[in-house]
Amino acid sequence: MSDRMAEVRPSFTTQFGGTFVLIETGIFSMGSETRESSPNEGPTRQVEIAQPFFISVRPLTQAEWVMVMGNNPSKFSEGIEAGLSPVESISWFDAMSFVEQLNQRFTSDYLGLSGRFRLPSESEWECAARAGSTTQWSFVGADRELSQFAWHAGNSGARTKMVGQKDPNDWGLYDVHGLVSEWCLDQWHPNYCGAPSNHSPWVDDGIDDLRVHRGGCWFHESYSCRSSSRGKARASHTSDGIGLRLVWEPLGESNG
């Protein structure tokens, strides 16, 4: 671990132990058109985060999943570290079911606001992962420095690890590169032509049974762990390299 210090941002911790940080409104450049990028990462465009939201500082853990769902679908579920390792081997439908159960079982009243938990849109995910950066990753440097921030094919030992063990990005988010790729709300589109110009999920005119996941995972090379790199899978697909990260969306002033 280095001496880098993440920016201190407003945050809260939920009843089930997840910590969420504020992503403020603003405009960022989404996608990439460099020689390292894929055609599905372009064209680059300016995207407005029109409403603030909070995003979990870590991927959802197996312990958090079990607390809500009462089961553990993860492949890497043995050992003392399992509870604090990311939940994986879940489909997009499983993730959506978890969110529904979470909203039913836990009150969501924080900072004087009521709200709901959900998956991030793809644009929200990339904005949070970039943390204001415009480079390949959320840090400035070559891919040889990726191991300071990520579990990937070169250092994972062929399995997931506990969340939060690597350096965070500048907004305090851990494991946005590698460890597990994370489901988003969006349908898969082969590029960003016609994509929303704001943070809304792109859920029409795509391939209906394919959903986006972002961030790369423990068995991916550095190329697939870049901030702009995109993944796709059928909504029913499960993989030991796919998990989730939650968003909490404020809905208005609390009456409490």
C-alpha positions, 0 to 999 in steps of 0.5 A: 500500500502506498501513502496516497490519500483519497479525497474525503467526500461525504459518506454514510454507512448502512445497517448492513455494513456498506459504506457509500460516498457521494458522487456530485453533479458535473460533466465528464468525458466517457469512453476512449478512442486511443489505440489501446481501446476497443471500438465499443468504447467510442465515440467519446462523449461528454456525459452530465451527471445531472443528479447526485448519487452515492456509490459503495466504496467496495464491491458487495461482499459475500457476507452482505449477500448472505445477510439479505438473501440467506445463501451464498452462490459464490465459487470462492466461498471457503476460508477465513477471508470468504465473508469479506471477499466479493460475492460472485457467480451471480447473474444480472437477474440475481443482482436485481433480485438482491436489490429488490430484497434489500430495499424491502428489508432495510430502511433507506433514510440517510443524511435526512433523505429517503432513497433506494438502492440500485445498480449503477448505470454504465455512465455512473459507474465510469464516472465514479471509477475515473474519479476525475481522471482521463487516463487509462486507469484512475491513476496516472502511470503505466500498467506495471503500476496496476497491481498497486490498485487491482487484483488481476491475472498477474497477481490474483493467484487465480482467485478473488481476494478480500475487498479493499486490500488495494489502493483506492482511487482519488474518490475513495473507491476500492477495486474498480479495476479488477477483482470482480467485474460489476453489473450495470443497469444498461443493455449492451450496445456495440458503441456509444452512438445514440447513447444518453447524454446524461447519467441515465441507464441506456435500456432501449434499442440495445440487445435485450438479453445482454447486459453491461458489466464493468471493471475487469476481474481477477482473471483479466489482463490489464487491458480489460481493467481500464476505466473505459473497458466494457464487458457484456454477458447474458442477463442469466449468465453467471461467472466467478468473475462478475459481482456487483457494486451498489448505488444509493439514490436520494429520492427527496427530503425525509419526513422523519 
